[in-house]
Amino acid sequence: MSTLPSGPLQDWVVSVDLWGTLITYGDRDAEARWRLREFGAVLADFGYHLSAEQIREAVLGVRAETQRRQRATGEQQPVREQVQDMVAAMGIADDRLIDVLLIPHTHAVLRACPDVIPGAHAALWALKQADARLVLTSNTLATPGSVSRLVLDDHELTDIFDDTVFSSDIGVAKPRPEIFHAVAHRSGTTPDLVVHVGNSRFTDIRGALDAGCRAVWFNPRGKPSLTGVREFACLDQMPAAVLATCAALTHRRETHA
């Protein structure tokens, strides 16, 4: 288990991404198949008999566009509006469907069976031992915070964090600065004392830096390095990378004080 001396992160907030950083995306094909199957069953129960291809085109088309906008601009479309857009794309105008379809839409991720990335628990506990305030900062798309918390509970991650910040609760998503500022505000600190750890160059790293936070990049695939940003390839290296980032910044402040 990774360990750090006690206390070196006591003034810092360590914000950590969820998907692709702490847990895998799981079997997304299984997730998609279950969502489409459940949509088809609900539609049939309401008297709408669409082909599997019609349902697939509407559902996946809206999902792809929603994801594209979120990653590019930080737009957080509510899940209810996502379902409304899917139904509209099928050429159906029936509000009775929306609440029923919300369940398979938001819970389909559980069928993907996402798993913890090796080293996650040990790395997080090492940061806790160093007195960091740990905040989970996660974008959600079809999976709102209420369902994401089920995933955290299932993998015994919930109790490690001092706070959880989901884009569905904030109303904007990474890379928008507002979500990083929410982390700082809820922690009673300023953005320059927040270090965000994530696997996305744009939404996590660029977003955090543009918000005035610090950033550490989880780069398991060995993509080209980012100037001035520490990175690591395995989660057991995360505590050392975070500590080095914070120590360097603390030293710089003391030198210029």
C-alpha positions as CSV (number, residue, x, y, z in Angstrom):
1,M,0.0,0.0,0.0
2,S,1.3,3.5,-0.9
3,T,2.1,5.6,2.2
4,L,3.1,9.2,2.7
5,P,4.3,11.1,5.8
6,S,1.4,12.4,7.8
7,G,0.4,16.0,7.3
8,P,2.1,17.2,4.1
9,L,-1.2,17.8,2.3
10,Q,-3.2,19.2,5.2
11,D,-3.8,22.6,3.4
12,W,-4.7,21.0,0.1
13,V,-7.8,19.7,-1.5
14,V,-7.3,16.8,-3.8
15,S,-10.0,16.5,-6.4
16,V,-10.2,13.2,-8.2
17,D,-12.1,12.2,-11.4
18,L,-14.1,9.0,-11.4
19,W,-14.6,7.4,-14.8
20,G,-11.4,6.2,-16.4
21,T,-9.4,7.3,-13.4
22,L,-10.7,5.3,-10.4
23,I,-13.1,3.0,-12.2
24,T,-13.3,1.4,-15.6
25,Y,-16.1,2.2,-18.1
26,G,-17.0,-1.5,-18.0
27,D,-18.8,-3.3,-20.9
28,R,-20.4,-0.3,-22.7
29,D,-21.8,-2.6,-25.4
30,A,-23.7,-4.5,-22.7
31,E,-24.9,-1.2,-21.3
32,A,-26.1,-0.1,-24.8
33,R,-27.9,-3.4,-25.5
34,W,-29.8,-3.3,-22.3
35,R,-30.9,0.3,-22.7
36,L,-32.1,-0.3,-26.2
37,R,-33.9,-3.5,-25.2
38,E,-35.6,-1.8,-22.3
39,F,-36.6,1.2,-24.5
40,G,-38.1,-1.1,-27.0
41,A,-40.1,-3.0,-24.3
42,V,-41.5,0.3,-22.8
43,L,-42.4,1.7,-26.2
44,A,-44.2,-1.5,-27.1
45,D,-46.1,-1.4,-23.9
46,F,-47.3,2.1,-24.8
47,G,-48.4,1.0,-28.2
48,Y,-45.4,2.2,-30.2
49,H,-43.8,-0.5,-32.3
50,L,-40.6,0.8,-33.8
51,S,-37.9,-1.2,-35.4
52,A,-34.8,-1.9,-33.4
53,E,-32.8,0.2,-35.9
54,Q,-35.1,3.2,-35.4
55,I,-34.7,3.0,-31.6
56,R,-31.0,2.5,-31.9
57,E,-30.5,5.5,-34.2
58,A,-32.5,7.8,-32.0
59,V,-31.0,6.8,-28.7
60,L,-27.4,6.5,-29.8
61,G,-27.6,9.6,-31.9
62,V,-28.8,11.8,-29.0
63,R,-26.2,10.2,-26.6
64,A,-23.4,10.9,-29.0
65,E,-24.4,14.5,-29.5
66,T,-24.9,15.1,-25.8
67,Q,-21.5,13.7,-25.0
68,R,-19.9,15.7,-27.7
69,R,-21.3,19.0,-26.4
70,Q,-20.5,18.1,-22.8
71,R,-16.8,17.4,-23.6
72,A,-16.4,20.4,-25.8
73,T,-18.2,23.0,-23.8
74,G,-19.1,21.6,-20.4
75,E,-22.8,21.7,-21.2
76,Q,-24.8,19.6,-18.7
77,Q,-28.1,18.5,-20.3
78,P,-30.5,17.1,-17.6
79,V,-31.3,13.4,-18.1
80,R,-35.0,14.1,-18.5
81,E,-34.2,16.4,-21.5
82,Q,-32.0,13.7,-22.9
83,V,-34.9,11.2,-22.9
84,Q,-37.2,13.8,-24.3
85,D,-34.8,14.4,-27.2
86,M,-34.6,10.6,-27.8
87,V,-38.4,10.2,-27.9
88,A,-38.7,13.3,-30.2
89,A,-36.0,11.8,-32.5
90,M,-38.3,8.7,-32.9
91,G,-41.1,11.0,-34.0
92,I,-43.2,10.4,-30.9
93,A,-44.9,13.1,-28.8
94,D,-46.0,11.4,-25.7
95,D,-44.9,12.8,-22.3
96,R,-46.2,9.6,-20.5
97,L,-43.1,7.8,-21.8
98,I,-40.5,10.1,-20.3
99,D,-40.7,9.1,-16.6
100,V,-40.8,5.4,-17.5
101,L,-37.8,5.6,-19.9
102,L,-35.8,7.6,-17.4
103,I,-35.2,4.4,-15.3
104,P,-33.5,2.3,-18.0
105,H,-31.7,5.4,-19.4
106,T,-30.1,6.4,-16.1
107,H,-29.5,2.9,-14.7
108,A,-28.1,1.2,-17.8
109,V,-24.5,1.9,-16.7
110,L,-25.0,-0.7,-13.9
111,R,-25.2,-3.4,-16.7
112,A,-21.7,-2.4,-17.8
113,C,-20.4,-3.7,-14.5
114,P,-17.7,-1.0,-14.1
115,D,-14.8,-2.1,-11.9
116,V,-12.2,-0.4,-9.7
117,I,-8.9,0.3,-11.4
118,P,-6.1,-1.5,-9.5
119,G,-4.5,0.6,-6.9
120,A,-7.4,3.0,-6.5
121,H,-8.2,2.3,-2.8
122,A,-4.6,2.3,-1.7
123,A,-3.8,5.5,-3.5
124,L,-6.8,7.3,-2.1
125,W,-6.1,6.2,1.5
126,A,-2.5,7.3,1.2
127,L,-3.7,10.8,0.3
128,K,-6.1,10.7,3.3
129,Q,-3.2,9.7,5.5
130,A,-1.3,12.8,4.3
131,D,-4.3,14.9,5.5
132,A,-5.6,15.9,2.1
133,R,-9.3,16.7,1.8
134,L,-10.5,14.3,-0.8
135,V,-13.3,15.3,-3.2
136,L,-14.7,13.2,-6.0
137,T,-15.3,15.5,-9.0
138,S,-17.1,13.7,-11.8
139,N,-19.0,14.5,-15.0
140,T,-22.2,12.6,-15.5
141,L,-24.1,12.1,-18.7
142,A,-26.8,9.5,-18.6
143,T,-25.7,8.5,-15.0
144,P,-26.8,11.2,-12.5
145,G,-25.2,11.6,-9.1
146,S,-27.8,9.4,-7.5
147,V,-26.9,6.4,-9.7
148,S,-23.1,7.2,-9.6
149,R,-23.3,7.0,-5.8
150,L,-24.6,3.4,-6.2
151,V,-21.4,2.6,-8.1
152,L,-19.3,4.2,-5.4
153,D,-21.1,2.3,-2.7
154,D,-20.8,-1.0,-4.6
155,H,-17.0,-0.6,-4.8
156,E,-16.6,0.8,-1.2
157,L,-15.3,4.1,-2.4
158,T,-18.0,6.4,-0.8
159,D,-16.5,6.7,2.7
160,I,-13.0,7.6,1.4
161,F,-14.2,11.0,0.1
162,D,-15.0,14.1,2.2
163,D,-17.3,15.4,-0.5
164,T,-18.6,14.4,-3.9
165,V,-19.3,16.9,-6.7
166,F,-21.2,15.6,-9.7
167,S,-21.9,17.7,-12.8
168,S,-25.6,16.7,-12.7
169,D,-25.8,18.4,-9.3
170,I,-23.9,21.5,-10.2
171,G,-25.5,22.1,-13.6
172,V,-22.3,22.4,-15.6
173,A,-19.6,19.9,-16.4
174,K,-15.8,19.8,-16.7
175,P,-14.0,21.6,-18.4
176,R,-16.1,24.5,-17.2
177,P,-14.4,26.4,-14.4
178,E,-17.6,26.6,-12.3
179,I,-17.4,22.9,-11.3
180,F,-13.8,23.3,-10.1
181,H,-14.7,26.5,-8.3
182,A,-17.6,24.6,-6.6
183,V,-15.0,22.1,-5.3
184,A,-13.0,25.0,-3.8
185,H,-16.0,26.8,-2.4
186,R,-17.5,23.7,-0.8
187,S,-14.1,23.0,0.7
188,G,-13.7,26.5,2.2
189,T,-10.6,27.2,0.2
190,T,-9.4,28.8,-3.0
191,P,-8.8,27.2,-6.4
192,D,-5.0,27.5,-6.2
193,L,-5.1,25.1,-3.3
194,V,-7.0,22.5,-5.3
195,V,-5.1,19.8,-7.2
196,H,-7.3,17.9,-9.6
197,V,-6.4,14.4,-10.8
198,G,-7.9,12.9,-13.9
199,N,-7.4,11.0,-17.2
200,S,-8.7,13.6,-19.7
201,R,-6.2,16.1,-21.1
202,F,-9.0,18.5,-21.9
203,T,-11.9,18.1,-19.4
204,D,-9.7,17.3,-16.4
205,I,-6.3,18.9,-16.9
206,R,-7.0,21.8,-19.2
207,G,-10.2,22.5,-17.3
208,A,-8.6,22.5,-13.9
209,L,-5.7,24.7,-15.0
210,D,-8.0,27.2,-16.7
211,A,-10.0,27.4,-13.5
212,G,-6.9,28.3,-11.5
213,C,-6.4,24.9,-9.9
214,R,-3.4,22.6,-10.1
215,A,-3.5,19.4,-12.1
216,V,-1.9,15.9,-12.1
217,W,-2.5,13.7,-15.2
218,F,-3.3,10.0,-15.0
219,N,-1.8,8.9,-18.3
220,P,-1.8,5.1,-18.5
221,R,-1.6,5.0,-22.3
222,G,1.6,7.0,-22.5
223,K,0.2,9.9,-24.5
224,P,2.5,12.9,-25.2
225,S,3.4,14.7,-22.0
226,L,2.0,18.1,-21.1
227,T,4.4,20.9,-20.3
228,G,4.5,21.7,-16.6
229,V,2.0,18.9,-15.6
230,R,3.1,15.9,-13.6
231,E,1.8,12.6,-14.8
232,F,1.7,9.0,-13.7
233,A,0.8,5.7,-15.4
234,C,-0.4,3.5,-12.5
235,L,-2.6,4.5,-9.6
236,D,0.0,3.5,-7.0
237,Q,2.1,6.4,-8.4
238,M,-0.7,8.9,-7.8
239,P,0.2,9.9,-4.1
240,A,3.8,10.7,-5.0
241,A,2.8,12.7,-8.1
242,V,0.3,14.8,-6.0
243,L,2.7,15.3,-3.2
244,A,5.4,16.4,-5.5
245,T,3.1,18.9,-7.2
246,C,2.0,20.4,-3.9
247,A,5.5,20.5,-2.4
248,A,6.8,22.3,-5.5
249,L,4.1,24.9,-5.3
250,T,4.5,25.4,-1.5
251,H,8.2,25.8,-1.9
252,R,7.7,28.4,-4.7
253,R,5.3,30.4,-2.4
254,E,7.7,30.3,0.5
255,T,10.6,31.4,-1.7
256,H,8.7,34.4,-3.0
257,A,7.1,35.3,0.4
